[in-house]
């Protein structure tokens, strides 16, 4: 019953989505006609006209958007319910769930599969649209209607995809005797929050996209529009940052390879929207505060969501084979590709048609904060282009029958140097004034960070003569940029510094921190691979690790070898780590559960392998100094985003209150 | 920028950046795109030693030898046209077995031995690197 209710709710949600689109189109076209009749050139006409003529239609849109979100969220809740109760007459449940799995994995397993994750995608899209309908008051009414119309267009395509090509509620007749269980790699707390955060980020960019479409339709690309769009972009960007950081850490401890980024196409699929969103975030600020970069900002909003859709396409179409691609069904791939071409093509066509009506914004000098942000945008775009080409090129070649693989050497060699350059621009940008800055002043402000950079370079090279060029540059740039990113706080009254300035400083500092972690990991990581007997002691980094015991172990659905490693650092107290080598008897798959000891200056990462014969066991150990800075940096970036968002919203709130006082 | 056409300048800059990205990507791809090799390709192209590549193929039955150190193995990889020896020290993924596909990252040494530093067969039965899945190996799928 629950499954049918969910399907019905989903159909109703789709119907409301269609209604939302129709209402938006009708009320916009009605108003265009009327404004032609009365020569009313003010966009949207006056609010009085509104109340008289189109109260019905335009008043309908907001409630419909909310109702659509409620129904779709209900459908998603129904799917969660059939997963938690393990309804074995639902096909999806049989394939991805099982009686006796822990509650948490029955719950998060709802989106650990293709259909469920697409339903989550659509639910978040609908809820995002409803949030716009409920919260957004700054945007001009006509632009808001066009925005919700754009949101409905996106929604309809994905409803169709769900209902016709990936119905999550399909029944299985007769019901299966048992579920097949979730892919063991996904059976992890990471699944509970990594996909939802990424999806919120992806879908949040759809809102920026719809804003841009709305503003193009109503020819309303102005600072007020940018100020309305900024919090949504910022919100999406925060979630993307969290999603990528969490995903990276998840891959790091779950795969047992000691690596944190593999330039896997699926990782790139999440990185590309982030790069575009980062560029958008900065250009929307230029538009909001300085009324510059109008067309560019709109273009970036289109590009950012296009990257989200390309990401969704790459991951969901089955074109890639990875742990993220749950099932291969060519029909789905074609469907998603068609949607992709339709939306991106449509948006670009609209952009091309309307870009002429977007007037040029205000001017600025090359050496100015705008100038730095333009360079930032260009560099981000170039990195984005490089990642995009490297990700899609193998697919294109494969379409012609050849098989190639673009690996880390390509990405590191191209994106790495550009990223370092970008960081230097990031350090200098916030020191500049808007509109015009004197080169001499900037040069003087950069002296101290530059000195720190050089000192770090020399010091690291002196202490570790064998260090590679890129890790060395990375550490030095991280030191200089880290210091420079704090400069906007210099000489300021810290308590009166606005929250969004704090946000920017913390986010920029976080980038430098993450870079330091990456460089330190690639420069100083030590690795040992030993076939150890019980009782044998291995030295790694500052640690002495003794294989104290190997014992059988078991848990829900798996049996395992459980190693007891007694770990001792210098004269400190010994503690135990327990890496496991698990075998899932439901599916016969094996995973290695790493055991990681986090300390202030890094992580000890241990993996248990197979028996090495003659009573020995394979043990792999890594000592990774300061590797944690990578994710700490990511967290700082996200925190900076949150502070910035709060600061902007609070300031607006204050301004509104002040305005209200004036009027009262 | 006092020029009349600041907007045009910016547009040109953007176009230049995109072209620059494409050129950079293409030049790097020319070096790196041939990252994936089957043994046949590798032998035919006379790969220089120490070039980082990804080698994919089948592991013939009976070819895996375990070294006495307990962590090093030696095996053969073949694509039907050529067969190359591979050496690997590390924890072997569960899916790695004789008679099945393998993808390994590493480099050839001067003697033609492939020194693998990573064996890619993710620990999941449903996962198979596309090059292997497509060309030489039908994955057993649950679906």
Boltz contact constraints between the chains, C-beta under 6 A:
constraints:
  - contact:
      token1: [A, 185]
      token2: [B, 124]
      max_distance: 6.0
  - contact:
      token1: [A, 321]
      token2: [B, 130]
      max_distance: 6.0
  - contact:
      token1: [A, 321]
      token2: [B, 133]
      max_distance: 6.0
  - contact:
      token1: [A, 323]
      token2: [B, 124]
      max_distance: 6.0
  - contact:
      token1: [A, 323]
      token2: [B, 127]
      max_distance: 6.0
  - contact:
      token1: [A, 327]
      token2: [B, 143]
      max_distance: 6.0
  - contact:
      token1: [A, 360]
      token2: [B, 7]
      max_distance: 6.0
  - contact:
      token1: [A, 363]
      token2: [B, 6]
      max_distance: 6.0
  - contact:
      token1: [A, 365]
      token2: [B, 1]
      max_distance: 6.0
  - contact:
      token1: [A, 366]
      token2: [B, 1]
      max_distance: 6.0
  - contact:
      token1: [A, 378]
      token2: [B, 17]
      max_distance: 6.0
  - contact:
      token1: [A, 381]
      token2: [B, 17]
      max_distance: 6.0
  - contact:
      token1: [A, 382]
      token2: [B, 17]
      max_distance: 6.0
  - contact:
      token1: [A, 382]
      token2: [B, 21]
      max_distance: 6.0
  - contact:
      token1: [A, 385]
      token2: [B, 18]
      max_distance: 6.0
  - contact:
      token1: [A, 385]
      token2: [B, 21]
      max_distance: 6.0
  - contact:
      token1: [A, 386]
      token2: [B, 21]
      max_distance: 6.0
  - contact:
      token1: [A, 386]
      token2: [B, 25]
      max_distance: 6.0
  - contact:
      token1: [A, 389]
      token2: [B, 25]
      max_distance: 6.0
  - contact:
      token1: [A, 403]
      token2: [B, 131]
      max_distance: 6.0
  - contact:
      token1: [A, 404]
      token2: [B, 33]
      max_distance: 6.0
  - contact:
      token1: [A, 404]
      token2: [B, 36]
      max_distance: 6.0
  - contact:
      token1: [A, 405]
      token2: [B, 35]
      max_distance: 6.0
  - contact:
      token1: [A, 405]
      token2: [B, 36]
      max_distance: 6.0
  - contact:
      token1: [A, 405]
      token2: [B, 54]
      max_distance: 6.0
  - contact:
      token1: [A, 407]
      token2: [B, 35]
      max_distance: 6.0
  - contact:
      token1: [A, 407]
      token2: [B, 54]
      max_distance: 6.0
  - contact:
      token1: [A, 409]
      token2: [B, 32]
      max_distance: 6.0
  - contact:
      token1: [A, 409]
      token2: [B, 52]
      max_distance: 6.0
  - contact:
      token1: [A, 410]
      token2: [B, 28]
      max_distance: 6.0
  - contact:
      token1: [A, 410]
      token2: [B, 32]
      max_distance: 6.0
  - contact:
      token1: [A, 413]
      token2: [B, 28]
      max_distance: 6.0
  - contact:
      token1: [A, 414]
      token2: [B, 24]
      max_distance: 6.0
  - contact:
      token1: [A, 414]
      token2: [B, 28]
      max_distance: 6.0
  - contact:
      token1: [A, 529]
      token2: [B, 71]
      max_distance: 6.0
  - contact:
      token1: [A, 529]
      token2: [B, 89]
      max_distance: 6.0
  - contact:
      token1: [A, 529]
      token2: [B, 90]
      max_distance: 6.0
  - contact:
      token1: [A, 531]
      token2: [B, 70]
      max_distance: 6.0
  - contact:
      token1: [A, 531]
      token2: [B, 71]
      max_distance: 6.0
  - contact:
      token1: [A, 589]
      token2: [B, 124]
      max_distance: 6.0
  - contact:
      token1: [A, 589]
      token2: [B, 125]
      max_distance: 6.0
  - contact:
      token1: [A, 590]
      token2: [B, 94]
      max_distance: 6.0
  - contact:
      token1: [A, 590]
      token2: [B, 123]
      max_distance: 6.0
  - contact:
      token1: [A, 591]
      token2: [B, 123]
      max_distance: 6.0
  - contact:
      token1: [A, 609]
      token2: [B, 91]
      max_distance: 6.0
  - contact:
      token1: [A, 612]
      token2: [B, 70]
      max_distance: 6.0
  - contact:
      token1: [A, 616]
      token2: [B, 70]
      max_distance: 6.0
  - contact:
      token1: [A, 618]
      token2: [B, 71]
      max_distance: 6.0
  - contact:
      token1: [A, 618]
      token2: [B, 91]
      max_distance: 6.0
  - contact:
      token1: [A, 620]
      token2: [B, 91]
      max_distance: 6.0
